[in-house]
């Protein structure tokens, strides 16, 4: 445990919540995707359960390996005080993206712009345009909850400035 704490620059025990939540989030996404494959082995509940558990664990392992690879690549690019903050930043991105994607469909339905009401050629560009500001707001809210508001505020300023929307921060 001491080596784990040193590797992730964890100085206080409460910071262990981030690696634990990161693993739980990877497991959750692994399970979410694995349930899409549950059409196999229909009528065989024991084999289906074993298959679901195996696919979940394999996907979780893949997500963690990809995340660790990304941590190494972004280590010098993102200025963070401690390594454990990378886990928090990735969780913020994952939660925000999933939430924005989930919320956008009901909002489109509420506005009368559901996929059944308009052409797909119009629906998807409108949905993306709707998600963009929603995502920006959610990103800062979720970042604040995870204690990463400062990083994400700077991140958004930089991103929006590159898109020609830097005037929003003056």
MARGU-119443 format. One line per field, with one value per atom (N, C-alpha, C): residue in three letters; chain; x, y, z. Coordinates in Angstrom, 1 decimal. Each point is the difference from the previous one (the first is absolute). Layout:
r: c(ALA/...)
c: c(A/...)
X: c(X/...)
Y: c(Y/...)
Z: c(Z/...)
% end
This chain:
r: c(UNK/UNK/UNK/UNK/UNK/UNK/UNK/UNK/UNK/UNK/UNK/UNK/UNK/UNK/UNK/UNK/UNK/UNK/UNK/UNK/UNK/UNK/UNK/UNK/UNK/UNK/UNK/UNK/UNK/UNK/UNK/UNK/UNK/UNK/UNK/UNK/UNK/UNK/UNK/UNK/UNK/UNK/UNK/UNK/UNK/UNK/UNK/UNK/UNK/UNK/UNK/UNK/UNK/UNK/UNK/UNK/UNK/UNK/UNK/UNK/UNK/UNK/UNK/UNK/UNK/UNK/UNK/UNK/UNK/UNK/UNK/UNK/UNK/UNK/UNK/UNK/UNK/UNK/UNK/UNK/UNK/UNK/UNK/UNK/UNK/UNK/UNK/UNK/UNK/UNK/UNK/UNK/UNK/UNK/UNK/UNK/UNK/UNK/UNK/UNK/UNK/UNK/UNK/UNK/UNK/UNK/UNK/UNK/UNK/UNK/UNK/UNK/UNK/UNK/UNK/UNK/UNK/UNK/UNK/UNK/UNK/UNK/UNK/UNK/UNK/UNK/UNK/UNK/UNK/UNK/UNK/UNK/UNK/UNK/UNK/UNK/UNK/UNK/UNK/UNK/UNK/UNK/UNK/UNK/UNK/UNK/UNK/UNK/UNK/UNK/UNK/UNK/UNK/UNK/UNK/UNK/UNK/UNK/UNK/UNK/UNK/UNK/UNK/UNK/UNK/UNK/UNK/UNK/UNK/UNK/UNK/UNK/UNK/UNK/UNK/UNK/UNK/UNK/UNK/UNK/UNK/UNK/UNK/UNK/UNK/UNK/UNK/UNK/UNK/UNK/UNK/UNK/UNK/UNK/UNK/UNK/UNK/UNK/UNK/UNK/UNK/UNK/UNK/UNK/UNK/UNK/UNK/UNK/UNK/UNK/UNK/UNK/UNK/UNK/UNK/UNK/UNK/UNK/UNK/UNK/UNK/UNK/UNK/UNK/UNK/UNK/UNK/UNK/UNK/UNK/UNK/UNK/UNK/UNK/UNK/UNK/UNK/UNK/UNK/UNK/UNK/UNK/UNK/UNK/UNK/UNK/UNK/UNK/UNK/UNK/UNK/UNK/UNK/UNK/UNK/UNK/UNK/UNK/UNK/UNK/UNK/UNK/UNK/UNK/UNK/UNK/UNK/UNK/UNK/UNK/UNK/UNK/UNK/UNK/UNK/UNK/UNK/UNK/UNK/UNK/UNK/UNK/UNK/UNK/UNK/UNK/UNK/UNK/UNK/UNK/UNK/UNK/UNK/UNK/UNK/UNK/UNK/UNK/UNK/UNK/UNK/UNK/UNK/UNK/UNK/UNK/UNK/UNK/UNK/UNK/UNK/UNK/UNK/UNK/UNK/UNK/UNK/UNK/UNK/UNK/UNK/UNK/UNK/UNK/UNK/UNK/UNK/UNK/UNK/UNK/UNK/UNK/UNK/UNK/UNK/UNK/UNK/UNK/UNK/UNK/UNK/UNK/UNK/UNK/UNK/UNK/UNK/UNK/UNK/UNK/UNK/UNK/UNK/UNK/UNK/UNK/UNK/UNK/UNK/UNK/UNK/UNK/UNK/UNK/UNK/UNK/UNK/UNK/UNK/UNK/UNK/UNK/UNK/UNK/UNK/UNK/UNK/UNK/UNK/UNK/UNK/UNK/UNK/UNK/UNK/UNK/UNK/UNK/UNK/UNK/UNK/UNK/UNK/UNK/UNK/UNK/UNK/UNK/UNK/UNK/UNK/UNK/UNK/UNK/UNK/UNK/UNK/UNK/UNK/UNK/UNK/UNK/UNK/UNK/UNK/UNK/UNK/UNK/UNK/UNK/UNK/UNK/UNK/UNK/UNK/UNK/UNK/UNK/UNK/UNK/UNK/UNK/UNK/UNK/UNK/UNK/UNK/UNK/UNK/UNK/UNK/UNK/UNK/UNK/UNK/UNK/UNK/UNK/UNK/UNK/UNK/UNK/UNK/UNK/UNK/UNK/UNK/UNK/UNK/UNK/UNK/UNK/UNK/UNK/UNK/UNK/UNK/UNK/UNK/UNK/UNK/UNK/UNK/UNK/UNK/UNK/UNK/UNK/UNK/UNK/UNK/UNK/UNK/UNK/UNK/UNK/UNK/UNK/UNK/UNK/UNK/UNK/UNK/UNK/UNK/UNK/UNK/UNK/UNK/UNK/UNK/UNK/UNK/UNK/UNK/UNK/UNK/UNK/UNK/UNK)
c: c(A/A/A/A/A/A/A/A/A/A/A/A/A/A/A/A/A/A/A/A/A/A/A/A/A/A/A/A/A/A/A/A/A/A/A/A/A/A/A/A/A/A/A/A/A/A/A/A/A/A/A/A/A/A/A/A/A/A/A/A/A/A/A/A/A/A/A/A/A/A/A/A/A/A/A/A/A/A/A/A/A/A/A/A/A/A/A/A/A/A/A/A/A/A/A/A/A/A/A/A/A/A/A/A/A/A/A/A/A/A/A/A/A/A/A/A/A/A/A/A/A/A/A/A/A/A/A/A/A/A/A/A/A/A/A/A/A/A/A/A/A/A/A/A/A/A/A/A/A/A/A/A/A/A/A/A/A/A/A/A/A/A/A/A/A/A/A/A/A/A/A/A/A/A/A/A/A/A/A/A/A/A/A/A/A/A/A/A/A/A/A/A/A/A/A/A/A/A/A/A/A/A/A/A/A/A/A/A/A/A/A/A/A/A/A/A/A/A/A/A/A/A/A/A/A/A/A/A/A/A/A/A/A/A/A/A/A/A/A/A/A/A/A/A/A/A/A/A/A/A/A/A/A/A/A/A/A/A/A/A/A/A/A/A/A/A/A/A/A/A/A/A/A/A/A/A/A/A/A/A/A/A/A/A/A/A/A/A/A/A/A/A/A/A/A/A/A/A/A/A/A/A/A/A/A/A/A/A/A/A/A/A/A/A/A/A/A/A/A/A/A/A/A/A/A/A/A/A/A/A/A/A/A/A/A/A/A/A/A/A/A/A/A/A/A/A/A/A/A/A/A/A/A/A/A/A/A/A/A/A/A/A/A/A/A/A/A/A/A/A/A/A/A/A/A/A/A/A/A/A/A/A/A/A/A/A/A/A/A/A/A/A/A/A/A/A/A/A/A/A/A/A/A/A/A/A/A/A/A/A/A/A/A/A/A/A/A/A/A/A/A/A/A/A/A/A/A/A/A/A/A/A/A/A/A/A/A/A/A/A/A/A/A/A/A/A/A/A/A/A/A/A/A/A/A/A/A/A/A/A/A/A/A/A/A/A/A/A/A/A/A/A/A/A/A/A/A/A/A/A/A/A/A/A/A/A/A/A/A/A/A/A/A/A/A/A/A/A/A/A/A/A/A/A/A/A/A/A/A/A)
X: c(0.8/-0.8/0.9/1.1/0.9/0.5/0.4/0.5/-1.1/-1.2/-1.1/-0.2/0.0/-0.2/1.2/1.2/1.1/-0.1/-0.4/-0.2/-1.0/-1.1/-1.1/0.1/1.1/0.2/-1.1/-0.5/-1.1/0.6/-0.3/0.6/-0.9/-1.3/-1.0/-1.0/-0.5/-0.8/-1.3/-0.6/-1.2/0.2/1.2/0.3/-0.1/0.0/-0.2/-1.3/-1.0/-1.3/0.1/0.9/0.1/0.4/1.0/0.3/-1.1/-0.7/-1.1/-1.2/-0.3/-1.1/0.4/1.2/0.5/-0.2/0.3/-0.2/-1.5/-0.8/-1.4/-0.6/0.4/-0.5/0.4/1.2/0.4/-0.8/-0.3/-0.8/-1.4/-0.5/-1.4/-0.1/0.9/0.0/0.2/0.9/0.2/-1.3/-0.7/-1.3/-1.1/0.0/-1.0/0.2/1.2/0.3/-0.2/0.4/-0.1/-1.5/-0.9/-1.4/-0.6/0.7/-0.5/0.3/0.9/0.3/-0.8/-1.0/-0.7/-0.9/-0.1/-0.8/0.5/1.3/0.6/-0.4/-0.1/-0.3/-1.4/-1.0/-1.3/-0.6/-0.6/-0.6/1.0/1.2/1.0/0.5/-0.7/0.3/1.4/0.4/1.4/1.1/-0.1/1.0/0.0/-1.3/-0.1/0.6/-0.2/0.6/1.5/0.6/1.4/0.6/-0.7/0.4/-0.1/-1.0/-0.2/1.2/0.3/1.0/1.4/0.2/1.3/0.2/-1.0/0.0/0.2/-0.7/0.1/1.4/0.6/1.4/1.0/-0.2/0.9/-0.1/-1.2/-0.2/0.6/-0.2/0.5/1.5/0.6/1.5/0.4/-0.7/0.4/-0.1/-1.1/-0.2/1.1/0.4/1.0/1.4/0.3/1.2/0.1/-1.1/-0.1/0.1/-0.6/0.1/1.4/0.7/1.4/0.9/-0.3/0.8/-0.2/-1.3/-0.3/0.6/0.1/0.6/1.5/0.7/1.4/0.1/-0.9/0.1/-0.3/-0.9/-0.5/0.7/0.9/0.7/0.7/0.7/0.7/-0.8/-1.1/-0.9/-1.0/-0.5/-0.9/0.7/-0.1/0.7/-0.9/0.3/-0.7/1.0/-0.5/0.9/0.4/-1.0/0.3/-0.5/0.6/-0.4/-1.4/-0.5/-1.3/-1.1/0.4/-0.9/-0.4/0.9/-0.3/-1.2/-0.1/-1.2/-1.2/0.0/-1.1/-0.4/1.0/-0.3/-0.7/0.5/-0.6/-1.4/-0.2/-1.4/-0.9/0.5/-0.9/-0.3/0.9/-0.3/-1.0/0.2/-0.9/-1.4/-0.1/-1.4/-0.6/0.7/-0.6/-0.5/0.9/-0.4/-1.2/0.0/-1.2/-1.2/0.1/-1.2/-0.5/0.9/-0.5/-0.7/0.6/-0.6/-1.4/-0.2/-1.2/-1.1/0.4/-0.9/-0.5/0.9/-0.3/-1.3/-0.2/-1.2/-1.3/-0.1/-1.3/-0.2/1.1/-0.1/-0.5/0.5/-0.4/-1.5/-0.4/-1.4/-0.9/0.5/-0.8/-0.1/1.0/-0.1/-0.8/-0.5/-0.7/0.9/1.2/1.0/0.5/-0.9/0.4/0.4/0.6/0.5/-1.2/-1.2/-1.2/-0.7/0.4/-0.7/0.7/1.3/0.8/0.9/0.6/0.9/1.3/0.6/1.3/1.1/-0.1/1.0/-0.1/-1.2/-0.1/0.1/-0.5/0.0/1.4/0.9/1.3/0.9/0.0/0.7/-0.6/-1.4/-0.6/0.3/0.0/0.4/1.4/0.9/1.4/0.1/-0.7/0.0/-0.6/-1.0/-0.6/1.0/0.7/0.9/1.1/0.5/1.3/-0.2/-0.9/-0.1/-0.4/-0.8/-0.4/1.2/0.9/1.2/0.9/0.2/0.9/-0.5/-1.3/-0.5/0.1/-0.3/0.1/1.5/0.9/1.4/0.5/-0.4/0.4/-0.7/-1.3/-0.7/0.6/0.3/0.5/1.5/0.7/1.4/0.0/-0.9/-0.1/-0.3/-0.9/-0.3/1.2/0.8/1.2/1.3/-0.2/1.1/1.0/-0.4/0.9/-0.5/-0.7/-0.6/1.1/1.1/1.0/0.6/0.3/0.5/-0.9/-1.3/-1.0/-0.4/0.1/-0.3/1.0/1.3/1.1/-0.1/-0.4/-0.1/-1.1/-1.2/-1.1/0.4/0.7/0.4/0.9/1.0/0.9/-0.8/-0.9/-0.7/-0.9/-0.8/-0.9/0.8/1.1/0.8/0.5/0.4/0.4/-1.1/-1.3/-1.1/-0.6/0.8/-0.5/-1.0/-0.2/-1.0/0.7/1.2/0.8/-0.6/-0.8/-0.6/-1.0/-0.4/-1.0/0.7/1.3/0.8/0.6/-0.3/0.6/-0.9)
Y: c(-1.2/1.2/1.3/-0.1/1.1/0.4/-1.1/0.2/0.6/-0.4/0.5/1.5/0.3/1.4/0.9/-0.5/0.8/0.1/-1.0/0.0/1.0/0.1/1.0/1.3/0.2/1.2/0.3/-1.1/0.2/0.3/1.1/0.5/-0.2/0.0/-0.1/-1.2/-0.7/-1.1/0.3/1.2/0.3/0.0/0.2/0.0/-1.4/-1.0/-1.4/-0.2/0.9/-0.1/0.1/0.7/0.2/-1.3/-0.7/-1.3/-1.0/0.0/-0.9/0.3/1.3/0.4/-0.2/0.2/-0.3/-1.5/-0.9/-1.4/-0.3/0.5/-0.2/0.5/1.2/0.6/-0.9/-0.5/-0.9/-1.3/-0.5/-1.2/0.3/1.2/0.3/0.1/0.7/0.1/-1.4/-0.8/-1.3/-0.8/0.1/-0.7/0.5/1.3/0.7/-0.5/-0.1/-0.5/-1.5/-0.7/-1.5/-0.4/0.7/-0.3/0.1/0.7/0.1/-1.3/-0.9/-1.3/-1.1/0.3/-1.1/-0.8/0.3/-0.8/-1.4/-0.1/-1.4/-0.8/-1.3/-1.0/0.2/0.4/0.2/-1.3/0.0/-1.2/-0.8/0.5/-0.7/1.1/0.2/1.1/-0.2/-1.1/-0.2/0.4/-0.5/0.3/1.5/0.5/1.4/0.9/-0.4/0.8/-0.1/-1.1/-0.2/0.8/0.0/0.7/1.5/0.5/1.4/0.4/-0.8/0.4/0.0/-1.0/0.0/1.2/0.3/1.1/1.3/0.1/1.2/0.2/-1.0/0.0/0.3/-0.6/0.3/1.4/0.5/1.4/1.0/-0.3/0.8/0.1/-1.2/0.0/0.8/-0.1/0.8/1.5/0.4/1.4/0.5/-0.8/0.5/0.1/-1.0/0.1/1.2/0.3/1.2/1.2/0.1/1.1/0.3/-1.1/0.2/0.4/-0.5/0.5/1.5/0.4/1.4/0.9/-0.6/0.8/0.3/-1.0/0.1/1.1/-0.1/1.0/1.4/0.2/1.3/0.6/-0.8/0.4/1.4/0.2/1.2/1.1/-0.4/1.0/0.7/-0.8/0.6/0.3/1.2/0.4/-0.3/-1.1/-0.3/-0.2/0.3/0.0/-1.4/-0.9/-1.4/-1.0/-1.2/-1.0/-0.5/-0.1/-0.5/1.0/1.2/0.9/-0.4/-0.7/-0.5/-0.9/-0.8/-0.9/0.8/1.1/0.8/0.7/0.5/0.7/-1.0/-1.2/-1.0/-0.3/-0.1/-0.3/1.1/1.3/1.1/0.0/-0.3/-0.1/-1.1/-1.2/-1.1/0.3/0.5/0.3/1.1/1.0/1.1/-0.4/-0.7/-0.5/-0.9/-0.9/-0.9/0.7/0.9/0.8/0.9/0.7/0.9/-0.8/-1.2/-0.9/-0.4/-0.4/-0.5/1.1/1.2/1.1/0.6/0.0/0.6/-0.5/-1.3/-0.6/0.5/-0.1/0.5/1.5/0.8/1.4/0.2/-0.7/0.1/-0.4/-1.0/-0.4/1.1/0.6/1.1/1.2/0.3/1.1/-0.4/-1.2/-0.4/-0.4/-0.3/-0.3/-1.4/-0.9/-1.4/-0.7/-1.1/-0.7/-0.4/-0.2/-0.4/1.2/1.2/1.2/0.7/-0.2/0.7/-1.0/0.3/-0.8/-0.2/-1.1/-0.3/0.9/0.6/0.9/1.3/0.3/1.3/-0.3/-1.2/-0.4/0.0/-0.7/-0.2/1.2/0.9/1.3/0.8/0.0/0.8/-0.6/-1.3/-0.6/0.3/0.0/0.3/1.5/0.8/1.5/0.2/-0.8/0.0/-0.5/-1.1/-0.6/0.9/0.7/0.8/1.0/0.9/0.9/-0.8/-1.0/-0.8/-0.7/-0.5/-0.7/1.0/1.2/1.0/0.3/0.1/0.3/-1.2/-1.2/-1.2/-0.2/0.3/-0.3/0.8/1.2/0.9/-0.5/-0.4/-0.5/-1.3/-0.9/-1.3/0.2/0.9/0.3/0.6/0.8/0.6/-1.0/-1.0/-1.1/-0.8/-0.2/-0.9/0.8/1.3/0.8/0.4/0.0/0.3/1.2/0.9/1.2/0.9/0.2/0.9/-0.5/-1.3/-0.6/0.1/-0.3/0.0/1.4/0.9/1.4/0.5/-0.3/0.3/-0.8/-1.2/-0.9/0.6/0.4/0.5/1.4/0.8/1.3/-0.2/-0.9/-0.3/-0.6/-0.9/-0.7/1.0/0.8/0.9/1.2/0.4/1.0/-0.5/-1.3/-0.6/-0.1/0.0/-0.1/1.4/1.1/1.3/0.6/-0.7/0.4/0.5/0.4/0.5/1.3/0.7/1.2/-0.3/-1.2/-0.3/0.1/0.0/0.0/1.3/1.0/1.4/0.8)
Z: c(0.0/0.0/0.0/0.7/0.1/-1.4/-0.8/-1.3/-0.9/0.1/-0.8/0.3/1.3/0.4/-0.6/0.1/-0.5/-1.6/-0.6/-1.5/-0.4/0.7/-0.4/0.8/0.7/0.8/1.0/0.6/1.0/1.3/0.6/1.2/1.2/-0.3/1.1/-0.4/1.0/-0.2/-0.8/0.1/-0.7/-1.5/-0.4/-1.5/-0.6/0.8/-0.5/-0.6/0.2/-0.5/-1.6/-0.5/-1.5/-0.7/0.4/-0.6/0.1/1.2/0.3/-1.0/0.0/-0.9/-1.5/-0.4/-1.3/-0.4/0.9/-0.3/0.0/0.9/0.0/-1.3/-0.5/-1.2/-1.2/0.0/-1.1/0.0/1.2/0.1/-0.5/0.4/-0.4/-1.5/-0.6/-1.5/-0.7/0.6/-0.5/0.1/1.1/0.2/-1.0/-0.1/-0.9/-1.5/-0.4/-1.4/-0.1/1.1/-0.1/0.0/0.6/0.0/-1.5/-0.8/-1.4/-0.8/0.6/-0.6/0.6/0.8/0.8/-0.9/-1.3/-0.9/-0.2/0.3/-0.2/1.2/-0.2/1.0/0.6/-0.8/0.5/0.5/1.2/0.5/0.9/0.1/0.9/1.0/1.1/0.9/0.7/0.3/0.6/-0.9/-1.2/-1.0/-0.4/-0.1/-0.3/1.1/1.3/1.1/-0.1/-0.2/-0.1/-1.2/-1.1/-1.2/0.3/0.6/0.4/0.9/1.0/1.0/-0.8/-0.8/-0.7/-1.0/-0.7/-1.0/0.8/1.1/0.9/0.5/0.5/0.5/-1.1/-1.2/-1.1/-0.5/-0.1/-0.4/1.0/1.3/1.1/-0.1/-0.2/-0.1/-1.2/-1.1/-1.2/0.2/0.7/0.4/0.9/0.9/0.9/-0.7/-0.9/-0.7/-0.9/-0.7/-0.9/0.8/1.2/0.9/0.4/0.4/0.5/-1.2/-1.2/-1.1/-0.3/0.1/-0.1/1.1/1.2/1.1/-0.4/-0.5/-0.3/-1.2/-0.9/-1.2/0.4/1.0/0.4/1.2/0.6/1.2/-0.2/-1.1/-0.2/-0.7/-0.5/-0.7/1.0/0.9/0.9/1.3/0.5/1.2/1.2/0.7/1.2/1.1/1.2/1.2/0.4/0.0/0.4/-1.1/0.0/-1.0/0.1/1.3/0.2/-0.6/-0.3/-0.6/-1.4/-0.7/-1.3/0.0/1.1/0.1/0.2/0.8/0.2/-1.3/-0.8/-1.3/-0.9/-0.1/-1.0/0.5/1.3/0.5/-0.4/0.1/-0.3/-1.5/-0.8/-1.5/-0.2/0.6/-0.3/0.5/1.2/0.6/-0.8/-0.4/-0.7/-1.4/-0.7/-1.3/0.0/0.9/0.1/0.4/0.9/0.5/-1.1/-0.7/-1.1/-1.1/-0.3/-1.0/0.4/1.3/0.5/0.0/0.4/0.2/-1.3/-1.0/-1.3/-0.6/0.0/-0.7/0.7/1.3/0.6/-0.2/-0.1/-0.2/-1.5/-0.9/-1.4/-0.1/0.7/0.0/0.6/1.1/0.6/-0.9/-0.8/-1.0/-1.2/-0.1/-1.2/-1.1/0.2/-1.0/0.1/0.3/0.2/-1.3/0.0/-1.2/-0.8/0.6/-0.8/-0.6/0.4/-0.5/-1.1/-0.1/-1.1/-0.6/-1.1/-0.8/0.8/-0.2/0.7/-0.4/-1.3/-0.4/0.7/0.6/0.8/1.5/0.3/1.5/0.6/-0.7/0.6/0.1/-1.0/0.1/1.1/0.1/1.1/1.4/0.1/1.2/0.5/-1.0/0.3/0.4/-0.6/0.3/1.4/0.4/1.3/1.1/-0.4/1.0/0.4/-1.0/0.2/1.2/0.1/1.1/1.3/-0.1/1.1/0.6/-0.9/0.5/0.7/-0.5/0.6/1.4/0.2/1.4/0.9/-0.5/0.8/0.3/-0.9/0.3/1.2/0.1/1.1/1.3/-0.1/1.2/0.6/-0.9/0.4/0.5/-0.7/0.4/1.4/0.3/1.4/1.0/-0.3/0.9/0.3/-1.0/0.2/0.4/0.3/0.4/-1.1/-1.2/-1.1/-0.8/0.7/-0.7/-0.7/0.8/-0.6/-1.3/0.0/-1.2/-1.2/0.3/-1.1/-0.5/0.9/-0.4/-0.9/0.3/-0.9/-1.4/0.2/-1.2/-0.9/0.5/-0.8/-0.6/0.8/-0.6/-1.2/0.1/-1.1/-1.2/0.3/-1.1/-0.7/0.7/-0.6/-0.7/0.5/-0.7/-1.3/-0.1/-1.3/-1.0/0.5/-0.8/-0.4/0.5/-0.3/1.0/1.1/1.0/1.2/-0.1/1.2/0.6/-0.8/0.5/1.2/0.2/1.0/1.4/0.0/1.3/0.3/-0.7/0.2/0.9)
% end
